[in-house]
Amino acid sequence: MKPKTTTSVLGWVAAVLLNIGALLFIVGLIVPHGDGPGGVLVAGIVLIVLGLAAGAAWLLAARRP
């Protein structure tokens, strides 16, 4: 793939991970749990962290000439 295409794909991946992670995080907060924090909340947090990492990589790749 061309570097510009790779950068665009990385940006889209970051955006999707952040959006799905935020959605899962909110659902994890709203849905009641009987035995402590649920897997949905943890999955949301993990996806947000992965999205932030992909977004940071995207920003660094976009700066390169």
C-alpha positions as CSV (number, residue, x, y, z in Angstrom):
1,M,0.0,0.0,0.0
2,K,1.0,3.6,-0.6
3,P,2.1,5.5,2.5
4,K,-0.8,8.0,2.1
5,T,-3.3,5.0,1.9
6,T,-1.7,3.4,5.0
7,T,-2.1,6.6,6.9
8,S,-5.7,7.0,5.9
9,V,-6.4,3.4,6.9
10,L,-4.7,3.9,10.3
11,G,-6.9,7.0,10.9
12,W,-10.1,5.1,10.1
13,V,-9.0,2.2,12.4
14,A,-8.4,4.7,15.2
15,A,-11.7,6.4,14.7
16,V,-13.6,3.1,14.6
17,L,-11.9,1.8,17.8
18,L,-12.5,5.0,19.7
19,N,-16.2,5.1,18.7
20,I,-16.9,1.5,19.4
21,G,-14.9,1.7,22.7
22,A,-16.9,4.7,23.8
23,L,-20.2,3.0,23.0
24,L,-19.2,-0.1,24.9
25,F,-18.0,2.0,27.8
26,I,-21.3,3.9,28.0
27,V,-23.3,0.6,27.7
28,G,-21.1,-0.9,30.5
29,L,-21.9,2.0,32.8
30,I,-25.7,1.9,32.0
31,V,-26.4,-1.8,32.1
32,P,-26.7,-3.1,35.7
33,H,-24.3,-5.7,36.8
34,G,-24.9,-8.2,39.6
35,D,-21.3,-9.3,40.3
36,G,-19.1,-6.2,39.9
37,P,-17.8,-4.6,36.7
38,G,-18.7,-6.4,33.6
39,G,-16.8,-7.5,30.6
40,V,-18.5,-4.9,28.4
41,L,-17.0,-2.0,30.5
42,V,-13.5,-3.6,30.4
43,A,-13.8,-4.2,26.6
44,G,-14.8,-0.6,26.1
45,I,-11.8,0.6,28.1
46,V,-9.4,-1.7,26.1
47,L,-10.8,-0.5,22.8
48,I,-10.5,3.1,23.8
49,V,-6.8,2.6,24.8
50,L,-6.1,0.8,21.5
51,G,-7.9,3.6,19.6
52,L,-5.7,6.2,21.3
53,A,-2.6,4.2,20.4
54,A,-3.7,3.9,16.8
55,G,-4.6,7.7,16.8
56,A,-1.1,8.6,18.1
57,A,0.5,6.4,15.5
58,W,-1.7,8.1,12.8
59,L,-0.7,11.6,14.0
60,L,3.0,10.7,13.9
61,A,2.7,9.1,10.5
62,A,0.8,12.1,9.1
63,R,3.6,14.5,10.3
64,R,6.2,12.6,8.2
65,P,6.8,14.3,4.8
